[in-house]
Amino acid sequence: MESNVAPTGRSGAAEPKVVRELERKREHHKEHGRIYRGAFIAAGLILTLGGLAMLVLPGPAFLVIPIGLAVLSLEFTWAASLLDKSLERADAAKRKAAATSTRQRVITGLAMACAAAAFVAWAVVGDVPVLPV
């Protein structure tokens, strides 16, 4: 069974499996014609710009931006570098979140419950209409 991470040359950091797969696809992508590659550039730009717009508009920005960068990374090294770094940071954040203690989870849950109670109290005491009437 293949591991999800492999060592990289950078200070012993782990490389996500997606990064290795994209590296293989980048090599194969260069064999295609100019029109095919141009279509990938256009699609990557549209996806990335749409994802950036979703940062302020409703939508799954944190899903669309990496997809756009993945498409652009087939052609541009700057996009590949940016995507690789973001995937490594996301993997590190995932490991850090999984390593939280029970105490941290309880405190976070209590803080969320207090925030919800404060909102309800503000809505009732301040006579704020929660539903439009």
C-alpha positions in Angstrom: 0.0 0.0 0.0 1.4 3.4 -1.0 1.9 6.1 1.7 0.1 9.4 1.3 3.2 11.4 1.9 6.8 11.0 0.8 9.9 12.9 1.9 11.0 15.9 -0.1 14.4 17.6 -0.3 13.1 20.6 1.7 14.1 20.3 5.3 12.6 16.9 5.8 9.0 18.0 5.1 6.5 15.6 3.8 5.1 15.9 0.3 1.4 15.1 -0.2 0.5 12.4 -2.7 -1.4 14.9 -4.9 1.9 16.8 -5.4 3.6 13.7 -6.8 0.7 12.9 -9.1 0.7 16.5 -10.4 4.4 16.3 -11.1 3.8 13.3 -13.3 1.0 15.0 -15.2 3.1 18.1 -15.8 5.7 16.1 -17.7 3.0 14.5 -19.9 1.1 17.8 -20.4 4.1 19.3 -22.3 3.7 16.8 -25.1 0.3 18.3 -26.2 -0.3 20.9 -28.8 -0.5 24.7 -28.4 -4.3 24.9 -28.7 -4.8 22.1 -26.1 -2.4 23.8 -23.7 -4.0 27.2 -24.4 -7.4 25.8 -23.4 -5.9 24.6 -20.1 -4.5 28.0 -19.4 -7.8 29.7 -20.1 -9.7 27.1 -17.9 -7.2 27.5 -15.1 -7.4 31.3 -15.2 -11.2 31.2 -15.2 -11.3 28.8 -12.3 -8.7 30.7 -10.3 -10.3 34.1 -10.9 -13.7 32.7 -10.1 -12.4 31.2 -6.8 -10.8 34.6 -5.9 -14.2 36.2 -6.5 -15.8 33.6 -4.3 -13.7 34.9 -1.4 -16.1 37.9 -1.2 -19.1 36.2 -3.0 -20.9 33.1 -2.0 -19.2 29.9 -3.1 -16.6 27.3 -2.3 -13.5 29.5 -2.8 -11.2 27.2 -0.9 -12.1 24.4 -3.2 -12.1 26.2 -6.6 -8.8 28.2 -6.1 -6.7 25.0 -5.7 -8.4 23.4 -8.7 -7.6 26.4 -10.8 -4.0 26.5 -9.6 -3.7 22.7 -10.3 -4.8 23.3 -13.9 -2.4 26.3 -14.2 0.4 24.3 -12.6 0.5 22.1 -15.7 1.9 25.0 -17.6 3.4 27.5 -15.2 6.1 26.9 -12.6 4.9 29.8 -10.4 1.4 28.2 -10.1 3.0 24.8 -9.4 5.2 26.3 -6.6 2.2 28.1 -5.1 0.0 25.0 -5.2 2.7 22.8 -3.8 3.3 25.2 -0.8 -0.4 25.5 -0.2 -0.9 21.7 -0.2 2.0 21.2 2.2 0.5 23.8 4.5 -2.9 22.3 4.3 -1.4 18.9 5.1 0.4 20.4 8.1 -2.8 22.1 9.3 -4.7 18.8 9.0 -2.1 17.0 11.1 -2.2 19.8 13.7 -6.0 19.7 13.9 -5.9 16.0 14.4 -3.4 16.4 17.2 -5.7 18.6 19.3 -6.3 17.5 22.9 -9.7 16.7 24.4 -9.2 19.8 26.6 -8.9 22.0 23.5 -11.9 20.5 21.9 -14.0 21.1 25.0 -12.9 24.7 25.4 -13.7 25.3 21.7 -17.1 23.8 22.1 -17.8 25.9 25.2 -16.7 29.0 23.4 -19.1 28.3 20.5 -22.0 27.6 22.9 -21.3 30.9 24.7 -21.2 32.8 21.4 -24.6 31.2 20.4 -26.1 32.0 23.8 -24.8 35.6 23.5 -26.4 36.0 20.1 -29.8 34.6 21.4 -29.6 36.9 24.4 -28.8 39.9 22.2 -31.7 39.1 19.9 -34.2 38.7 22.7 -33.1 41.6 25.0 -32.3 44.0 22.1 -35.6 43.1 20.4 -33.7 42.3 17.2 -35.9 40.5 14.6 -34.0 37.3 13.8 -36.5 36.5 11.0 -37.5 39.2 8.6 -41.2 40.1 9.2 
